[in-house]
Amino acid sequence: MKLMFLTPHAVAGIVIAAKIQNPFLAIILAFFSHFVLDAIPHWTTSITNLLRDKKAFVVLLIDSFLSLGLGLFFAFREGFSTSKFWLILICAGMAILPDAMRIPFYFFHCRSRFFQGWENIHISIDQDVRRNTLFFGKKTFGILTQMLAILLLFWLLLS
């Protein structure tokens, strides 16, 4: 099982928070943006490798800190005492939440109907889409699509 890097998801949440005026709608859209991005062909390390492979774990840590740093940077640009500050952080978190909800399934072996169902939904969007594309298994192209997604999102954010 693989997951897209967290940074594109966090940036999507930041963009949505910055551009959507209705906070409730922004939070909902940020959550569902995760699945839109996962439907784009991409590559990353397997989540099951994170505890076995030091390099994969370091990449995840860097990705996590980059996502957090970007969220904080753009939130503080809005000003700490503004509602936009919190909306940016919440939307960035909501855009990452679908991957975070997989942690109990893989690391704590929670196989309840909820977590099994959640995993099935996530796989149907992420893994099944990727298996049917020419990028599947192609690291360079898969990372390139994520970089292009980030660039497009930054363009939207700054325009």
C-alpha positions in Angstrom: 0.0 0.0 0.0 1.4 3.4 -1.0 0.4 6.9 -0.3 0.9 10.2 -2.0 3.4 12.5 -0.3 1.6 14.7 2.3 2.9 18.0 0.9 0.6 18.2 -2.1 -2.4 17.5 0.2 -1.4 20.2 2.7 -0.8 22.7 -0.1 -4.3 21.9 -1.5 -5.8 22.5 1.9 -4.0 25.8 2.2 -5.2 26.9 -1.3 -8.7 26.0 -0.5 -8.7 27.9 2.8 -7.2 30.9 1.1 -9.6 31.0 -1.8 -13.0 29.7 -0.4 -14.8 32.3 1.7 -17.2 29.9 3.4 -15.2 28.2 6.2 -17.5 25.2 6.4 -17.3 24.6 2.7 -13.6 25.1 2.7 -13.1 22.4 5.4 -15.3 19.9 3.5 -13.6 20.7 0.2 -10.1 20.3 1.8 -11.1 16.9 3.0 -12.3 15.7 -0.4 -9.4 17.3 -2.2 -7.3 14.5 -0.8 -9.1 12.0 -3.0 -8.9 14.2 -6.1 -5.1 14.4 -5.6 -4.9 10.7 -5.0 -6.6 10.0 -8.3 -3.7 11.7 -10.1 -1.0 9.1 -11.0 1.8 9.4 -8.5 4.5 7.4 -6.7 5.8 7.3 -3.2 7.1 4.8 -0.7 4.9 2.1 0.8 3.4 2.9 4.1 4.3 -0.6 5.3 8.0 0.3 4.7 8.0 3.2 7.1 8.9 1.2 10.1 11.3 -1.2 8.3 13.1 1.3 6.0 15.0 4.2 7.7 15.2 6.1 4.4 11.4 5.8 3.9 10.8 7.0 7.5 13.2 10.0 7.0 11.4 10.9 3.8 8.1 10.8 5.6 9.5 13.0 8.5 10.8 15.6 6.0 7.5 15.5 4.1 5.6 15.9 7.4 7.7 18.9 8.6 7.5 20.5 5.1 3.7 20.2 5.2 3.6 21.6 8.7 6.0 24.4 7.9 4.1 25.4 4.8 0.8 25.4 6.7 2.3 27.6 9.5 4.0 29.9 7.0 0.8 30.7 5.1 -1.3 30.8 8.3 1.1 33.3 10.0 1.0 35.4 6.8 -2.7 35.9 7.5 -2.0 36.9 11.1 -2.3 34.9 14.3 -5.4 36.5 15.5 -7.4 36.1 12.3 -9.9 33.4 11.6 -8.1 32.7 8.3 -5.0 31.6 10.4 -7.0 28.8 11.9 -8.9 28.0 8.8 -5.6 27.4 6.9 -4.3 25.1 9.6 -7.6 23.2 9.8 -7.9 22.8 6.0 -4.3 21.7 5.6 -5.0 19.1 8.3 -8.3 18.0 6.8 -6.6 17.5 3.4 -4.1 15.1 5.1 -6.7 13.4 7.4 -7.6 10.6 5.0 -4.1 9.3 5.1 -3.8 9.8 8.9 -7.0 7.7 9.3 -5.0 4.8 7.8 -2.6 4.7 10.7 -4.7 2.5 13.0 -5.3 0.0 10.2 -1.6 -0.4 9.4 0.3 0.3 12.6 -2.1 -0.8 15.3 -3.9 -3.6 13.2 -7.4 -2.1 13.9 -9.4 -4.2 11.5 -12.9 -3.0 12.6 -15.5 -2.6 9.9 -15.0 1.2 9.9 -11.2 1.0 9.3 -11.5 -1.8 6.8 -14.2 0.1 4.9 -12.1 3.3 5.0 -9.1 1.4 3.7 -11.2 -0.1 0.9 -12.5 3.3 -0.2 -9.0 4.8 0.0 -7.5 2.0 -2.1 -10.2 2.1 -4.7 -9.3 5.8 -5.4 -5.6 5.8 -4.9 -4.2 2.4 -5.7 -6.7 1.2 -8.3 -6.3 4.4 -10.3 -2.6 4.2 -10.2 -2.5 0.5 -11.3 -4.2 1.5 -14.5 -1.8 4.2 -15.5 1.5 4.2 -17.2 3.0 5.9 -14.2 2.5 2.9 -11.9 5.9 1.9 -10.7 7.7 4.7 -12.5 9.3 6.7 -9.7 10.5 9.6 -11.8 7.1 10.3 -13.5 5.2 9.6 -10.3 7.2 12.2 -8.3 7.0 14.6 -11.2 3.2 14.6 -11.2 3.3 15.5 -7.5 5.7 18.3 -8.1 3.6 19.6 -10.9 0.5 19.5 -8.6 2.3 21.5 -6.0 3.4 24.1 -8.6 -0.1 24.4 -9.9 -1.5 24.7 -6.4 1.1 27.4 -5.5 0.2 29.3 -8.7 -3.5 29.2 -7.6 -2.6 30.3 -4.2 -0.5 33.3 -5.3 -2.8 34.4 -8.1 
